[in-house]
Amino acid sequence: MYGLIGKIVCTSGQRDTLAAILAHGTVDMPGCLSYIIANDAQDTDALWVTEVWNNPESHRASLALPAVQAAIARGRPLIAGFGERFETHPVAGTGFPAQAAPAQDA
């Protein structure tokens, strides 16, 4: 499993527009188990994107998908910069695929 959590800083007043572009452009991405776009609670011009993928290769491959490429092209002018970015290795949680969860000790 492969995870990413990243902060996107939007140009002033464009957060909702960018969120809509990202939501539309990331609907069908093979290997993506979760792609969550969230408003930052403190910064009205920031979004957080939390992603869970089968593996890093699926994430890399998604960047070449036509819908993702179109979302990147449309969204780029609305991005002022990027904040923190974290790579993770998801292991469990609500909505986590049961077949991917680590074995339980009996």
N, C-alpha and C positions, 0 to 999 in steps of 0.2 A: 504494500500500500504506500501511496505517496500523497502528501498533503502540502498545500501552500496556503499561507495567510498573508495578505498584503493590503497595505493602505494606499489608496489613490487620492491625491489631492486634486480637486476639480477647479477649473477657473470659476471665479465668483458667480454664484447663482446658477450653475450648470449641473449640480449634483443629480437632480431628478432626471434630467435629460440623459446624462451619462449612464445612470443606473438602468434606464429603459433601453438604451442602446446595447448595453452589456447583456441584459436579460433576453433580449430578442436574438442576439447573435450567438448565444451559448446554449440553445435549446437541445440540440442533438449532437453530442460529442461522445463518440465511442470511448469507453473506458472511464468516463466521468461518472462517479457515484454521487457526487454532491457538488453544487456550485451555488454558493449563497452570497448574495450582494446585500450588504447592510449599511445603513446610514450610521456615521459616527455620532455618538450621543452628545459630544461636546463641540465638534467642529462642523458647522453647517455646510462646509465645502469639501467634506471628506467622506469617502466610502471605504468599507472594508470588504474584501473578497476572500472567502474561505472555500477552498477546493479540496476534494478528496478524489483521488484517481486510483485505478488498479495498479498503475506503475508509472514511473517517470516518462517512459516511452510514449504512453498514451497522451500524457500532457503535451509533450513535444509535438506529437503528430497533430494534435488539435489546432495548433497554431497555423497549420497549413490548410485547414478547412475553409472553403469559400465563405461561409457565414461568419466565421471567426475573423477572417481577413477583412471582410466588409465592416464588421463591428469595430475592429482596430482602426480602420481608415476613417470611419465616421466619428469615433470617439476621441482620437488623438488630439484634435484641436481643442477639446474640452478638458484636457488634462494639463494641470499646472505643474505637477510633479508626483513623485512617489515617496511614501514614508517607509515605515518598517516593512520588512519582508522576511517571512520565516518559512523554512522548509520543515515538514514534520513527517512522521511515520505513524499514521493513525492505527490504533489497536482495538478500540471498542467504543461503544456509546449508542445512544438512542438513534435509530435509523442506520446503524452500521450493519453491513451485510453479515448475516449469521454465518455463512460459509467461510468468511474471511476472519472471523473472530478467533483469537488464540484459544488453544485447547485449555480446558479447565482441569485443574488437579482434583482428583477424586478423594 
